[in-house]
Each structure stands twice: as C-alpha cells, then as structure tokens.
C-alpha cells in the first residue's frame, strides 16, 4: 500500500511540476483594486516541495527524477526547452538539485512534530537551500572551466539572487498549503 501511495504521490507531483512550469508565479496584493505582481519564478519548485511535503521523500524524488528524465529526453519541459544538451546550460545545476532538495524536504517534513506551518515552511526552506547550493556549484564549476560566456556574477544574479525573494515567499505559502493538505488527506505528521 505504501508503494502505491508513493507512486500516486510521485505522479501527482510530476503533473504539478509540469503545470507549474507553465504558470508563472504571481502574488495577488489586496488593495482597493487587485494588483497582480509577476514574480521571477515559476511554480515548479513549490510544486516539487509540496509533493515531497505531502507524499513523502520517496514520492518527491520519483517526481523529480521523472521530470528530469522527460526534459532530458527532448520534451520541452525545462525553461529553455529540453534535451541532453541542457546539461551544459548554467541553470541545469538547479534542476539537478531537485532530487536532493525533494528528498531533504520530504524527509524533514515527515519527522515527528513537523505538522505546523513554521516547521513545514522550514522544511521547504531547507530544500530551497539545497537547490541553491547545487545551482551555485554548477555555476561556479562552469565558470572555473570557462564553460559560460556570461561572467559568473550576472549568472548568480539571474539564477540565484533574482528569484530568491519570491522563492522564499513561496516556501511559506507551500508550508501552509502542505499543512492544509496533510490534514485533509489524513497524512501522519
């Protein structure tokens, strides 16, 4: 039964990641007239974290591996397309970081006493930290070996610093959503 739950969670997570790549993240600010603000990220990372936080680390890792496999098999699911050549892009380290980030997020969020908003959000933040470290390592190694035509600092600004504030906010939102879904789906905290 546990294997079936992991597979179902992984499939739901994969679909959420794919849909999250199609939808840019946005924040609706309540003012007299609603104002929609586009954030420089998509919903892929929050979808991955939500999958891991609700369905567990196994389902999160399976969803991440399935997503990377689809992208590397020439399906245009990555931001810049897909295919094996995407491994040589500056942003691939962040995508490769999906796997350890999914595992850590799911592992932390399913420990005893982790069922509240703050702890769930901290689980997502830990996953985001791992994701950023993997991306920065890829950028640093690529710069060290002269792989990128763009200097390292603008790449860090584009791939790490620019999206970071939005990703931090989305981690808190995903923490709240995971608490709600875990209660609705009767997932043991």
SERO-4910 file (N, C-alpha, C, O; in steps of 0.05 Angstrom, whole numbers):
BEGIN
 pado doro    nc1    nc2    nc3   cac1   cac2   cac3    cc1    cc2    cc3    oc1    oc2    oc3
  Unk    A     16    -24      0      0      0      0     17     25      0     11     45    -13
  Unk    A     40     24     15     58     47     16     70     53    -11     73     76    -18
  Unk    A     77     32    -26     88     36    -53     68     49    -72     75     67    -87
  Unk    A     43     41    -70     22     53    -86     19     83    -79     15     99    -97
  Unk    A     19     89    -53     17    117    -45     41    133    -56     37    156    -64
  Unk    A     65    121    -55     88    135    -65     86    140    -95     92    162   -105
  Unk    A     77    120   -110     74    123   -139     52    144   -146     56    160   -164
  Unk    A     30    144   -131      9    163   -136     18    191   -129     13    210   -144
  Unk    A     32    194   -107     43    220    -99     64    230   -119     64    253   -126
  Unk    A     80    211   -130    100    219   -150     87    228   -176     95    248   -188
  Unk    A     66    214   -184     52    222   -208     38    249   -205     39    266   -223
  Unk    A     26    253   -182     13    279   -176     34    301   -175     30    323   -185
  Unk    A     57    294   -163     79    314   -162     90    321   -189     95    344   -195
  Unk    A     94    301   -206    104    305   -233     85    323   -249     93    342   -262
  Unk    A     59    317   -247     39    334   -261     39    363   -250     37    382   -265
  Unk    A     42    365   -224     43    392   -212     68    407   -221     67    431   -226
  Unk    A     91    394   -223    115    407   -232    112    415   -261    120    437   -269
  Unk    A    101    398   -278     97    404   -306     78    428   -309     84    446   -325
  Unk    A     57    428   -295     38    450   -296     51    475   -284     46    497   -294
  Unk    A     66    472   -263     80    494   -251    100    508   -269    105    532   -267
  Unk    A    111    493   -288    128    505   -308    114    522   -328    125    539   -341
  Unk    A     88    517   -331     72    532   -350     61    558   -338     55    577   -352
  Unk    A     59    558   -311     47    581   -298     68    597   -284     82    587   -267
  Unk    A     71    622   -291     89    639   -276     78    644   -248     53    647   -245
  Unk    A     95    646   -229     85    652   -202     76    681   -201     88    698   -214
  Unk    A     56    686   -185     46    713   -182     35    716   -154     28    697   -141
  Unk    A     34    741   -146     23    747   -119      0    767   -124      3    787   -138
  Unk    A    -22    761   -111    -45    779   -112    -45    796    -87    -49    786    -65
  Unk    A    -40    822    -91    -39    840    -68    -66    853    -63    -77    866    -82
  Unk    A    -78    850    -39   -104    861    -34   -102    892    -30    -94    901     -8
  Unk    A   -109    907    -50   -111    936    -48   -139    942    -59   -153    924    -67
  Unk    A   -148    968    -58   -175    973    -68   -181    960    -95   -203    951   -100
  Unk    A   -161    960   -112   -164    946   -138   -143    924   -138   -119    931   -136
  Unk    A   -150    898   -142   -130    877   -141   -107    883   -161   -112    890   -184
  Unk    A    -83    879   -152    -59    883   -168    -44    857   -169    -37    845   -149
  Unk    A    -39    848   -193    -25    823   -197      4    829   -203     11    844   -222
  Unk    A     22    818   -186     51    823   -190     64    797   -198     62    777   -184
  Unk    A     78    798   -221     92    774   -231    118    771   -215    132    791   -210
  Unk    A    123    747   -207    148    741   -193    167    727   -213    158    714   -231
  Unk    A    193    731   -209    213    720   -228    218    690   -225    240    680   -228
  Unk    A    197    675   -219    199    646   -216    174    633   -226    154    646   -232
  Unk    A    175    606   -229    151    591   -236    143    575   -212    155    577   -190
  Unk    A    123    559   -215    112    542   -193    125    515   -192    116    498   -177
  Unk    A    146    510   -207    159    484   -208    171    476   -181    166    454   -170
  Unk    A    187    493   -170    200    487   -144    179    484   -122    181    465   -107
  Unk    A    160    503   -119    140    498    -98    123    473   -103    116    460    -83
  Unk    A    118    466   -128    103    441   -133    119    417   -125    108    398   -113
  Unk    A    145    417   -130    163    395   -121    163    393    -91    160    371    -80
  Unk    A    166    416    -77    166    416    -48    140    406    -36    139    391    -17
  Unk    A    118    415    -48     92    407    -39     88    377    -42     78    364    -24
  Unk    A     97    366    -64     95    337    -68    111    322    -46    101    303    -35
  Unk    A    135    332    -41    152    319    -20    140    322      8    142    303     24
  Unk    A    129    345     13    118    350     40     92    335     45     87    327     68
  Unk    A     76    330     25     51    316     29     55    286     25     45    271     41
  Unk    A     69    278      4     71    250     -3     96    236      8     98    212      7
  Unk    A    115    251     17    140    240     28    164    242      9    161    249    -14
  Unk    A    187    236     21    212    240      5    214    221    -19    224    229    -40
  Unk    A    204    197    -16    205    177    -38    189    188    -63    199    187    -85
  Unk    A    165    197    -58    148    208    -80    161    233    -92    160    236   -116
  Unk    A    172    250    -75    185    274    -85    209    268   -103    212    281   -124
  Unk    A    225    249    -95    248    242   -111    239    229   -137    251    235   -158
  Unk    A    219    212   -136    209    199   -160    198    220   -180    203    218   -204
  Unk    A    184    240   -169    173    261   -186    196    277   -199    195    284   -222
  Unk    A    217    283   -183    239    299   -193    254    283   -215    262    295   -235
  Unk    A    259    258   -210    273    241   -230    257    239   -255    267    241   -277
  Unk    A    230    236   -252    213    234   -276    214    260   -292    215    260   -316
  Unk    A    213    283   -278    213    309   -291    240    313   -306    240    321   -329
  Unk    A    262    307   -293    288    309   -306    290    290   -330    301    298   -351
  Unk    A    280    266   -327    281    247   -349    265    257   -373    274    256   -396
  Unk    A    241    267   -368    225    278   -390    240    301   -404    240    302   -429
  Unk    A    252    319   -389    266    341   -400    290    333   -416    296    344   -437
  Unk    A    305    313   -406    329    304   -419    323    287   -444    340    283   -461
  Unk    A    299    277   -446    290    262   -469    277    279   -491    261    270   -507
  Unk    A    285    304   -491    277    324   -511    248    334   -509    239    348   -527
  Unk    A    234    328   -487    208    342   -483    214    369   -472    229    372   -453
  Unk    A    203    390   -484    209    418   -475    196    426   -449    179    444   -449
  Unk    A    203    413   -427    191    419   -402    209    438   -385    199    450   -365
  Unk    A    234    441   -392    251    459   -378    246    488   -388    234    492   -409
  Unk    A    256    507   -373    251    535   -380    261    542   -408    248    557   -423
  Unk    A    284    531   -416    295    536   -442    292    513   -462    307    512   -481
  Unk    A    273    496   -457    269    473   -476    274    447   -463    262    440   -442
  Unk    A    292    431   -474    298    405   -464    320    392   -480    331    404   -498
  Unk    A    326    367   -475    346    352   -489    371    349   -472    375    363   -452
  Unk    A    388    330   -481    413    325   -466    432    349   -466    448    352   -447
  Unk    A    430    366   -486    448    390   -486    441    409   -464    457    427   -457
  Unk    A    418    406   -451    410    424   -429    429    419   -405    431    437   -388
  Unk    A    442    396   -404    461    391   -382    483    412   -382    495    417   -361
  Unk    A    489    423   -405    511    442   -407    502    471   -404    518    489   -408
  Unk    A    477    475   -396    467    502   -391    472    511   -362    474    494   -344
  Unk    A    475    537   -357    481    546   -330    459    538   -310    465    534   -286
  Unk    A    434    537   -318    412    531   -300    409    502   -293    392    495   -277
  Unk    A    424    484   -306    419    455   -301    426    447   -273    414    428   -262
  Unk    A    445    460   -260    451    452   -232    427    456   -214    424    440   -195
  Unk    A    411    476   -219    387    480   -203    367    457   -208    354    447   -189
  Unk    A    365    448   -233    347    426   -239    357    400   -227    342    385   -216
  Unk    A    383    395   -228    395    371   -216    391    372   -185    388    351   -172
  Unk    A    390    396   -174    385    400   -146    356    392   -137    351    390   -113
  Unk    A    338    388   -157    311    379   -150    312    353   -134    296    350   -115
  Unk    A    330    335   -141    330    308   -129    337    310    -99    322    301    -82
  Unk    A    361    321    -92    367    322    -63    348    341    -48    343    337    -24
  Unk    A    339    362    -61    320    381    -48    294    367    -42    282    371    -20
  Unk    A    284    351    -60    259    336    -55    262    317    -32    245    314    -15
  Unk    A    285    303    -32    289    283    -11    290    297     16    277    288     35
  Unk    A    307    318     18    310    332     44    284    344     53    277    341     77
  Unk    A    270    357     35    244    370     43    225    349     53    212    353     74
  Unk    A    222    327     39    203    306     47    212    293     73    195    287     90
  Unk    A    238    288     76    248    275    100    243    293    125    234    283    145
  Unk    A    250    318    122    246    336    145    216    340    152    209    339    175
  Unk    A    200    343    132    172    349    137    156    325    148    135    329    160
  Unk    A    167    301    145    153    277    155    164    267    182    157    246    190
  Unk    A    181    283    194    191    275    221    169    282    241    151    297    236
  Unk    A    171    269    264    151    273    285    151    303    294    172    315    297
  Unk    A    127    313    298    124    341    307    127    362    286    131    386    293
  Unk    A    126    355    261    131    374    239    105    383    225    106    391    202
  Unk    A     83    381    239     57    386    225     47    415    225     25    420    216
  Unk    A     63    434    235     53    462    235     65    478    213     84    470    200
  Unk    A     54    502    209     63    520    187     92    527    188    106    526    168
  Unk    A    102    534    212    130    542    214    149    519    207    168    523    191
  Unk    A    144    496    217    162    473    212    160    464    183    180    456    171
  Unk    A    136    464    172    133    456    144    147    477    126    160    469    106
  Unk    A    145    502    132    158    523    117    188    520    119    203    524     99
  Unk    A    198    514    143    227    510    146    237    486    131    259    486    121
  Unk    A    220    465    128    227    442    111    231    451     82    250    443     69
  Unk    A    212    467     73    214    477     45    239    495     42    252    494     21
  Unk    A    244    511     62    268    529     61    294    513     60    313    520     47
  Unk    A    294    491     75    318    473     74    322    462     46    344    460     36
  Unk    A    300    453     34    301    443      6    311    465    -13    327    459    -31
  Unk    A    301    489     -9    309    511    -26    339    517    -23    353    523    -42
  Unk    A    349    515      2    377    519      7    394    498     -9    414    505    -21
  Unk    A    386    473     -8    400    452    -23    399    457    -53    419    454    -67
  Unk    A    376    465    -62    372    471    -91    391    493    -99    404    492   -120
  Unk    A    393    514    -83    410    537    -89    440    529    -88    455    538   -105
  Unk    A    447    513    -69    475    503    -67    483    487    -92    504    492   -103
  Unk    A    465    469   -101    471    454   -125    474    472   -150    492    468   -166
  Unk    A    456    492   -152    458    510   -174    483    527   -174    496    531   -194
  Unk    A    490    537   -150    514    553   -147    539    537   -153    558    547   -164
  Unk    A    540    511   -144    563    494   -150    566    491   -180    588    492   -191
  Unk    A    544    486   -194    545    484   -223    555    510   -236    571    509   -255
  Unk    A    544    532   -227    553    558   -238    583    562   -233    598    571   -251
  Unk    A    592    556   -208    620    560   -201    639    542   -217    659    551   -227
  Unk    A    631    517   -220    648    498   -235    649    506   -265    670    505   -277
  Unk    A    626    514   -275    625    522   -303    642    547   -308    655    549   -329
  Unk    A    641    566   -289    658    590   -292    688    583   -289    704    594   -304
  Unk    A    694    565   -271    722    557   -267    734    544   -292    757    548   -298
  Unk    A    717    529   -306    727    515   -330    721    531   -356    724    520   -378
  Unk    A    712    556   -353    706    572   -376    683    563   -393    683    567   -417
  Unk    A    664    551   -380    641    539   -395    620    560   -403    607    557   -424
  Unk    A    617    582   -387    596    602   -393    608    626   -407    630    634   -402
  Unk    A    593    636   -426    601    660   -440    595    685   -423    607    706   -427
  Unk    A    576    683   -405    569    705   -387    586    703   -361    591    681   -352
  Unk    A    595    726   -351    610    725   -326    594    713   -303    569    713   -303
  Unk    A    608    704   -282    595    690   -260    576    707   -244    554    698   -238
  Unk    A    583    732   -238    565    748   -222    538    753   -235    517    750   -221
  Unk    A    536    760   -260    510    763   -272    494    736   -273    469    737   -271
  Unk    A    507    714   -275    494    688   -274    482    683   -246    460    674   -243
  Unk    A    498    690   -226    488    687   -198    464    705   -194    444    697   -181
  Unk    A    466    729   -204    443    748   -201    418    737   -215    396    739   -204
  Unk    A    421    726   -239    399    716   -254    387    691   -243    362    688   -241
  Unk    A    403    672   -235    393    646   -227    389    643   -196    373    626   -188
  Unk    A    403    659   -180    401    655   -151    388    680   -137    367    677   -125
  Unk    A    401    702   -139    392    726   -124    365    736   -134    348    743   -118
  Unk    A    361    738   -160    336    748   -171    312    733   -162    293    745   -152
  Unk    A    311    706   -165    288    691   -157    285    686   -127    264    678   -118
  Unk    A    307    690   -112    307    682    -84    285    694    -67    271    679    -53
  Unk    A    280    720    -67    258    731    -50    231    718    -56    216    712    -38
  Unk    A    225    715    -82    200    702    -89    199    673    -80    178    664    -70
  Unk    A    221    659    -83    221    631    -74    218    629    -44    206    610    -34
  Unk    A    229    647    -30    226    647      0    197    650      7    187    636     25
  Unk    A    183    669     -6    155    673      0    138    649     -8    120    641      6
  Unk    A    145    636    -31    131    613    -39    135    589    -21    118    572    -18
  Unk    A    159    588     -8    163    566     12    144    569     35    134    549     46
  Unk    A    139    593     44    120    597     65     91    590     56     76    577     71
  Unk    A     84    598     32     58    590     21     55    560     19     34    549     25
  Unk    A     76    547      9     75    518      6     74    504     34     60    484     37
  Unk    A     87    516     54     85    505     81     56    506     91     47    486    103
  Unk    A     42    528     86     14    530     94     -3    510     79    -21    498     90
  Unk    A      1    509     53    -15    491     36    -10    461     44    -28    445     43
  Unk    A     15    455     51     21    427     59      7    420     85     -3    398     88
  Unk    A      6    439    104     -8    434    129    -37    428    123    -49    409    134
  Unk    A    -49    444    106    -77    440     99    -82    413     85   -100    398     93
  Unk    A    -66    408     65    -69    383     50    -64    358     67    -78    338     65
  Unk    A    -44    360     85    -38    337    102    -61    331    121    -67    308    128
  Unk    A    -75    352    130    -98    348    147   -122    337    132   -136    320    141
  Unk    A   -126    348    108   -148    338     91   -144    309     82   -163    294     81
  Unk    A   -119    302     75   -113    276     66   -106    256     88   -100    233     83
  Unk    A   -106    266    113   -100    250    136    -72    237    134    -69    213    137
  Unk    A    -53    254    128    -25    245    126    -14    249    154    -16    270    166
  Unk    A     -1    228    165     10    229    192     33    249    192     52    247    176
  Unk    A     32    269    210     55    288    212     79    276    225     99    290    228
***
